[in-house]
């Protein structure tokens, strides 16, 4: 898997000769993206404290931009800010996961139905391009980039629904389960991953045909299957020996 973390001691956004090469807004976006990936990919355990000093060293930044990024992740629901005690990764219970995935399933189902009424040929072509890009990552077992392409596909379908209220609600819940959604890809290992790819083939086909009811159903069932995988992964994490839980 391609690392999302820069070499230790090399500040984000700094060129090889030490000169800044990005704007402040761009730097903030890059720090946020890398920190989000670091949390989503399970580098800190559920409920674990965010190691601010170590992350500052890894990213080559001060605590001020790191804490600004942490505020965004807290708003997304990935972490919790602790008054005067830093931050920790938000831990979700099995019930939390089940409820969140059901809501997400409902939102994506509605998005699929509305997208079939509003999506353009150009948008379908872009989603198709992302699908085959994602398939390439799947073939190379590149979980990081597979997940990014996967999320962009779902976001494109939501955007094609042309409903700002739906898009805002989706973004709120998507942030809260992004980490769980990523880890669910490891449940049942390659079998689940292959199943998810087959589901995406059906999603793309239904969207191409603008089959609203069919796309709504397959998206809801896709989230239901993801929910089952996430609950399974949570159970495995809770029963794993402590040595395995802390490895890597």
C-alpha positions in Angstrom: 0.0 0.0 0.0 1.3 3.5 -0.9 2.0 5.4 2.3 0.1 8.6 2.9 2.7 9.9 5.3 5.8 11.9 4.3 9.3 11.0 5.2 10.1 12.0 8.9 11.4 15.5 9.2 10.3 16.6 5.7 7.7 19.3 6.1 4.5 19.0 4.1 4.6 21.4 1.2 8.3 22.1 1.3 10.4 21.6 -1.8 13.7 19.7 -1.7 15.6 22.9 -1.4 13.6 23.9 1.7 11.5 26.6 -0.1 7.7 26.6 0.4 5.9 25.4 -2.8 2.2 25.5 -1.9 -0.3 28.1 -0.7 -1.5 28.2 2.9 -4.9 26.9 1.8 -3.3 24.1 -0.1 -1.1 23.2 2.8 -4.1 23.0 5.1 -5.8 20.7 2.7 -2.8 18.4 2.4 -2.3 18.2 6.1 -6.0 17.5 6.6 -6.0 14.8 3.9 -3.0 13.0 5.3 -4.2 13.2 8.8 -7.6 11.9 7.8 -6.0 9.0 5.9 -3.8 8.2 8.9 -6.9 7.9 11.2 -9.2 6.2 8.6 -6.6 3.5 7.9 -6.5 2.4 11.5 -3.1 3.7 12.6 -4.6 4.7 15.9 -6.9 2.2 17.7 -10.5 3.0 18.4 -10.7 5.2 21.5 -6.9 5.8 21.3 -5.4 9.2 22.0 -4.1 11.1 19.0 -0.3 11.4 19.4 0.1 15.1 18.5 3.8 15.3 19.0 4.6 12.2 16.9 2.3 13.4 14.1 3.9 16.8 14.1 7.3 15.2 13.7 6.0 12.9 10.9 4.4 15.7 9.0 7.1 18.3 9.7 4.6 20.8 11.0 3.9 22.7 14.3 0.9 21.9 16.6 -1.2 24.9 15.3 -1.9 23.5 11.8 -2.3 20.0 13.2 -4.9 21.1 15.7 -6.8 23.0 13.0 -7.0 19.8 11.1 -8.1 17.9 14.2 -11.0 20.3 14.5 -12.2 19.4 11.0 -11.9 15.7 11.8 -13.9 16.3 15.0 -16.6 18.0 12.9 -16.6 15.1 10.5 -17.1 12.7 13.5 -13.8 10.8 13.1 -12.3 12.0 16.4 -13.4 13.6 19.7 -11.7 16.6 21.1 -11.0 16.3 24.9 -11.0 19.6 26.8 -7.4 20.4 27.7 -6.5 16.8 27.0 -5.9 16.6 23.2 -8.1 14.3 21.1 -8.9 10.6 20.7 -10.3 8.5 17.8 -14.1 8.1 18.1 -15.0 4.5 18.9 -18.3 3.1 17.6 -20.3 0.3 19.1 -22.0 -2.4 17.1 -25.3 -0.6 17.5 -23.8 2.7 16.3 -22.4 1.0 13.2 -25.7 -0.7 12.4 -27.7 2.5 12.8 -25.3 4.6 10.8 -25.0 2.2 7.9 -28.8 1.9 7.8 -29.1 5.7 7.5 -26.3 5.8 4.9 -28.1 3.0 3.0 -31.3 5.1 3.0 -29.4 8.2 1.8 -27.5 6.4 -0.9 -30.7 4.7 -2.1 -32.5 8.0 -2.4 -29.4 9.5 -4.1 -29.4 6.7 -6.7 -33.1 7.2 -7.4 -32.7 11.0 -7.9 -29.4 10.6 -9.8 -31.2 8.5 -12.5 -33.5 11.5 -13.0 -30.7 14.1 -13.2 -27.3 12.6 -14.1 -25.7 13.7 -17.3 -23.9 11.5 -19.8 -20.7 13.2 -18.9 -21.2 12.4 -15.2 -21.8 8.7 -16.0 -18.6 8.7 -18.1 -16.7 10.1 -15.2 -18.1 7.5 -12.8 -17.3 4.8 -15.3 -13.7 6.0 -15.5 -13.5 6.0 -11.7 -14.9 2.5 -11.6 -12.2 1.1 -13.9 -9.6 3.0 -12.0 -10.9 1.4 -8.8 -10.8 -2.0 -10.5 -7.1 -1.5 -11.3 -6.4 -0.8 -7.7 -8.3 -3.9 -6.7 -6.2 -6.0 -9.0 -3.1 -4.6 -7.4 -4.4 -5.0 -3.9 -3.9 -1.2 -3.4 -6.4 -0.7 -0.6 -5.6 3.0 0.0 -6.3 4.2 -3.6 -9.1 1.6 -4.1 -10.9 3.2 -1.1 -10.4 6.8 -2.4 -11.8 5.9 -5.8 -14.6 4.0 -4.2 -15.6 7.0 -2.0 -15.4 9.3 -5.0 -17.8 7.1 -6.9 -20.4 7.2 -4.1 -19.9 11.0 -3.8 -20.4 11.5 -7.5 -23.7 9.6 -7.4 -24.8 11.8 -4.5 -23.8 14.9 -6.4 -25.7 13.8 -9.5 -28.9 13.7 -7.3 -28.9 17.5 -7.4 -30.2 17.8 -3.9 -28.1 20.0 -1.6 -29.9 18.9 1.6 -29.2 15.3 0.8 -25.6 16.0 -0.1 -25.1 17.8 3.3 -26.7 15.0 5.3 -24.6 12.4 3.4 -21.3 14.3 4.0 -22.1 14.4 7.7 -22.8 10.7 8.1 -20.1 9.7 5.6 -17.4 11.3 7.8 -18.6 9.4 10.9 -18.3 6.0 9.3 -15.4 6.6 6.9 -13.0 4.7 9.2 -15.4 1.8 9.7 -16.1 1.6 6.0 -12.4 1.4 5.2 -11.8 -1.4 7.8 -14.8 -3.3 6.6 -12.8 -4.1 3.4 -10.6 -6.4 5.5 -13.5 -8.4 6.8 -13.7 -11.8 5.0 -10.5 -10.5 3.3 -10.4 -11.0 -0.5 -13.8 -12.7 -0.7 -15.6 -9.5 0.6 -13.5 -7.3 -1.6 -14.4 -9.3 -4.7 -18.1 -9.2 -3.6 -17.9 -5.4 -3.3 -16.4 -5.1 -6.8 -19.3 -7.2 -8.2 -21.8 -5.0 -6.5 -20.1 -1.9 -8.1 -20.5 -3.5 -11.5 -24.2 -3.8 -10.9 -24.3 -0.2 -9.6 -22.6 1.1 -12.7 -24.9 -0.9 -15.0 -28.1 0.4 -13.3 -26.8 3.9 -13.5 -26.0 3.6 -17.2 -29.5 2.4 -17.8 -30.9 5.1 -15.5 -32.9 2.3 -13.7 -33.9 4.3 -10.7 -35.6 1.6 -8.6 -33.0 -1.0 -9.4 -30.1 1.4 -8.5 -31.9 2.5 -5.3 -32.2 -1.2 -4.2 -28.7 -2.2 -5.1 -27.1 0.8 -3.3 -29.1 0.0 -0.1 -28.1 -3.6 -0.2 -24.5 -2.6 -0.9 -24.5 -0.7 2.3 -26.2 -3.5 4.2 -23.5 -5.9 3.0 -20.9 -3.3 4.1 -22.6 -3.1 7.5 -22.3 -6.8 8.0 -18.7 -6.7 7.1 -18.0 -3.8 9.4 -19.7 -5.6 12.4 -17.7 -8.7 11.6 -14.5 -6.7 11.5 -15.4 -5.1 14.9 -16.0 -8.5 16.4 -12.7 -9.8 15.1 -10.9 -6.8 16.6 -12.5 -7.3 20.0 -11.6 -11.0 20.1 -8.1 -10.7 18.7 -5.2 -11.4 21.1 -3.6 -8.3 22.4 -0.4 -9.0 20.6 -2.2 -9.0 17.3 -4.3 -6.0 18.1 -1.2 -3.9 18.7 0.9 -5.2 15.8 1.7 -2.9 12.9 
